[in-house]
Amino acid sequence: MTGMAVQDALARLMKPRSVAVVGASADPSKLTGRPIAYLQRHGFDGAIWPVNPRAAEIGGLRCYPRIADLPGAPDAAIVLLGAGQAVGAVAELSAIGTGAAIVLAGGFGEAGADGAARQQALREAAGRTRLLGPNTIGVVNLADGVVLSATGALELHELPVGGISLVSQSGGILGSVLSRAAARGVGFARLVATGNEADLDVADLLAHLASDPATRVIALYLEGLRRPEAFRDAARAAAAAGKPVVAFKIGRSEAGTRAAISHTGAMAGTDRIYDAFLRACGVIRAERFADLIDIPAALAAGRRARGRRVAVLTSTGGAGALLADAAGIAGLDLPPPDAATSARIAAPLGVAPEEMAGNPVDVTLAGVKPEVFQAAIAALLDSADHDALAVVVGSSALANPDLAADALAAAQRDAVKPLIAYVSPHAPQILAALNRRGVPAFDQPEACAAALSALAAAPAGAPPAARDPGTLPPGALQSGTLPSGTLPSGTLDEAESQALFARFGVPVVEGAAIRTPEEAEAAALRLAGPEGRVVLKVRDRRIAHKSDVGGVRLGVPAGAVAAEAGALLARVAAQAGFAPAGLLVQRMAPPGAELILGLRREGAFGTALLIGFGGVATEIFGDTALRMLPVGQAEVRELLAGLRGAPLLAGHRGAPPADMAALTDAILAFASMGEALGPRLVEAEINPLFAGPQGVAAADGLVVLAGDAAG
Amino acid sequence: MTGMAVQDALARLMKPRSVAVVGASADPSKLTGRPIAYLQRHGFDGAIWPVNPRAAEIGGLRCYPRIADLPGAPDAAIVLLGAGQAVGAVAELSAIGTGAAIVLAGGFGEAGADGAARQQALREAAGRTRLLGPNTIGVVNLADGVVLSATGALELHELPVGGISLVSQSGGILGSVLSRAAARGVGFARLVATGNEADLDVADLLAHLASDPATRVIALYLEGLRRPEAFRDAARAAAAAGKPVVAFKIGRSEAGTRAAISHTGAMAGTDRIYDAFLRACGVIRAERFADLIDIPAALAAGRRARGRRVAVLTSTGGAGALLADAAGIAGLDLPPPDAATSARIAAPLGVAPEEMAGNPVDVTLAGVKPEVFQAAIAALLDSADHDALAVVVGSSALANPDLAADALAAAQRDAVKPLIAYVSPHAPQILAALNRRGVPAFDQPEACAAALSALAAAPAGAPPAARDPGTLPPGALQSGTLPSGTLPSGTLDEAESQALFARFGVPVVEGAAIRTPEEAEAAALRLAGPEGRVVLKVRDRRIAHKSDVGGVRLGVPAGAVAAEAGALLARVAAQAGFAPAGLLVQRMAPPGAELILGLRREGAFGTALLIGFGGVATEIFGDTALRMLPVGQAEVRELLAGLRGAPLLAGHRGAPPADMAALTDAILAFASMGEALGPRLVEAEINPLFAGPQGVAAADGLVVLAGDAAG
């Protein structure tokens, strides 16, 4: 599209000086009557231009019969017409120079082939005007009092303003999040539903919010990404601006993926790739739907934890234990307070410090003495042994809700560490009061645990744009330095694959590509000596699974290689139906743990790196980790340590430990191949890579390259 | 204790004709003023006898100065005094023949050594009177309007009556569950907090509720079980009465376990054992705290699903996709409706059946036409392709909450299948209205998924009391037939262990226990023939880890056994510092997948059976399953199929598949050993058990027996 600059249009859309409401009704109870009522109610101070040929005035405003009659080019327009009429209206809006148009109607891309054609017509009608939607619920900009929406969620609730902004690919979910958050006192700056994303998409909105001064935390409800690269750039901008991004994405199950695709025609992609991609973008992934409110609410308080050590303070033992258990399951640590902290808590209670030496710290004895509670909060916020504090609000607070809220809000004001509250009884008014006063408060123990985990995660730094060439292992080619013209295309044979690995600095088992049995024996004697043994493998691009055609022999004595090689070639020729191109003679692989490394191009998401252990570990237990390139040394180390099979590298059952530095270098070299080849690399696999005490070596591998055109 | 029969006392406690309120205050705003106010407010129609030397009348009732002055023996008493005075009061209550006394005060078993002594004094003071507590919040019997509690949760909410009863080991949690459930319209019959369980415990209450006509579903909040056998019996009684039991248990993390123990001194035990034990008791385990309300609420509607096929009906696409995704993650199936059902839904909408052929079924087009929605609900409840229906209530319902509730409640009345609702916007009034009208309604997609999973679980049948002897594999001894006097005690050596396995019908690798190298060679020639090979193992009760002292040799040629055996004995003697008792000569093990079987006595929980695959599968990946004995054939098959390593038995990578019937029989035979030996068996392990195409054989094993006294 050749529309106006996206960010300029978004600026006009989010804070317009003038808004055209096309198809406005004078009846505010109708859906088409809502937007003007909402604009007025939420204090929009710009010009509102209703367009309706059958009304002279709406809500005290002059109504224009046609778009062409408007007194100027509106910054934003909200189109309330049905799908059929909307296309014409958008063309007219474009003709007068409208900045951006919101089309609420469904019946476009989500509605079969006819709808897709109508959506294409809508795009064309928009011309230089940018489009939000169609099939959207619009924009709710609470920070500036600009509501361009017809969602019923705006009907019923007080809407607190806060530092969280939401972009949702579903309008219904936007309404759900807004109403739920409002009920618990969690405030939003802006909420935008992108609907069918015929033009403006979640990546555009993310980029807008990254530089939006009213937005401190960004929440995303995703069904699928249409432009992963643009999304990644926008996520980088958000990270650079110090704004955490939290995403809830459906499509984690087959049923959900189908539903997401049919809902707004979102782009498919396996959830595992999305997971790796969002991680690479520095996005925190929300697991439960409620987390999409809870985690941003915790982050919006502005304090991050330096570690995972949490203190739980309670005046009701049962709920304290429940919260501690949920935190423990989430991998948080609950160390006891040190002696000085225990003493400080115990003193006003008149009990021995030992009675306050546990975690949860249980001050049930305090009854409803607020000064004791406050002193305990202060002591635990000062404790050097804890990175965050979670306080249980029990049923004693019901009788005097302000007491708990006052104590927590006062403590929160001066706190450096995160302080959150778990409200044990049903007490929505206490929950909302705490959230409104800046104390993130939750009514589920699992929500507290998720929030504390997010607070303890490393603050979003800018994810690496590309790997620092200085971190490449010796021998690896640098990104962009590849003479791609010299690469073959299609499926490489074993020897070619090994040669390519070696070219990027991956250590490979020494071998020789030969054609005849006689050459094989000569090579074997050279590689292993007359007393040694070698591995024989058939070498032919047409044969991907060598073992299946009897094309592999291990431990062949060097002196018997000619005979074995001849038998192998005959066997493969009989099985495959053609004479293979030749053989690969390899040294026997060194002892060590067996790993699998894989690279796979995942379209616009980039190239994924897979690491796992060989044999049953990967085949049966699926113990693999997936990351998007680029990866750095620290990430590779962390990734290896995170595999369940990690003990296999540390010297399992008396085996010597593997050379971890060599293994990390080999993985980085393999990854550098993926970076350098970019879209030329369809897939590559090393299976197995032996990792032993004396280093590592790729023993077998496969590479599939795309033709030059893809480069 | 020699108190009165527990169930008689509980019947008096739960529905008393007279209640003494000891330490009652005339000020209803005080904690000690609440119980009489609550009794009166909730319509208790028996006699209330306040006891307070400083008041003549409380709440219009005559107040008695001392317990001895009461006009009779109360069925129940609630003691509102502090820990010190409570002991004396309970003694006086016992003296006049009180049925059961509730002691609210803390400061007993949960409060160190002094508290434990005071708790013991309290028990002794109670005599024939049964005790609830101390450190409890009491009894809330909504079905009969008998409230013997001081919980603040009773202060603030309307409390709907329903078919769920709760037993909680934490009083605070009881208040939390009660207030949360009430706010969402979920009704309870009875709620009891057992506190420190000095006398009456969760097992007693579970047994009471199993035969309570007002209770249809039982919810449990557990910190630990003091009497697992009694709990199991009570759970069986509930299952026999057709009442599902749902338990949320903390102690799933180390921090939570510590907190639970310090809270009420609950019995420790690993969560894995609890998990196996609760499963063996037929108890549904709730994963999230909210599930403890949500799953019982779904079950209380009285309909169970015959399978896991769920239809989702929505009028808001985004929330439908969200719900479908959560259901898919929980392992539910979402098949599309058949052509007839699609046509039935499409007809009133005037669209092609193909547009209603997905799942979720999205009737957004219907707008707010209730008749279309109702027709779709009816069609999906009739669909042969679905076992349950989940309906999304969107924001359009906010404008007219009754509409959705009416349609769903009407459909629910006639439904055979479960029907549940997911309420997408914040709409507590709709949620509560639906629940009150018998339609289980939830505000989290994950809650819907958990509820649907529970509805699809096999209805609780009575768990097996003991295995049917007819199902024992041939050769296995039957439970109770063991001549235990003939058993050794302590750690058995390899040969003794193998002999014991064989005695119970577990196939073992054939072998011979001998003493000298010469005997070994003779045995080897007999077992394997002159050309065969054997395994040599040291045999001595003092040597648990044979490999560590060089005590195992595999593949020894029969003719070389004498020499190898001599060397082995010398090596072990040098390593161990004593001459070993002898050798075990075994045939070479047959080829097959390697499994590990274990039995372990877990105190009063019974004996646990562990099954896993050998090597890295168990050591690294922890791919093991744990069940409490007894287990049946179907359970063993299901358990094997549920292991991630199951493909290893089906013929992984070209290996022939294992003889599953022989494997199942061997596991049942091993389990029968655990059943027959009962507490005599401390632990037993077979590692490895080879499972191949020609059958199975235990190749190595260990048994530890307790002395006769434990039998």
Interface residues (C-beta under 8 A of the other chain):
Chain A: G106 E110 G112 T151 G152 A153 E155 L156 H157 S168 Q169 S170 G171 G172 I173 G175 S176 S179 R180 A182 A183 Y221 E223 I250 G251 R252 S253 E254 A255 G256 T257 R258 A259 A260 S262 H263 T264 R288 F289 A290 T316 G317 G318 A319 G320 A321 L322 A324 D325 A326 A327 G328 I329 L332 D333 L334 E355 G358 N359 P360 D362 T364 G394 S395 S396 L398 A399 S424 P425 H426 A427 P428 D443 Q444 P445 E446 V616 A617 E619 I620 F621 G622 D623 R644 G645 P647 L648 H652 R653
Chain B: G106 E110 G112 T151 G152 A153 E155 L156 H157 S168 Q169 S170 G171 G172 I173 G175 S176 S179 R180 A182 A183 Y221 E223 I250 G251 R252 S253 E254 A255 G256 T257 R258 A259 A260 S262 H263 T264 R288 F289 A290 V312 T316 G317 G318 A319 G320 A321 L322 A324 D325 A326 A327 G328 I329 L332 D333 L334 E355 G358 N359 P360 D362 T364 G394 S395 S396 L398 A399 S424 P425 H426 A427 P428 D443 Q444 P445 E446 V616 A617 E619 I620 F621 G622 D623 R644 G645 P647 L648 H652 R653
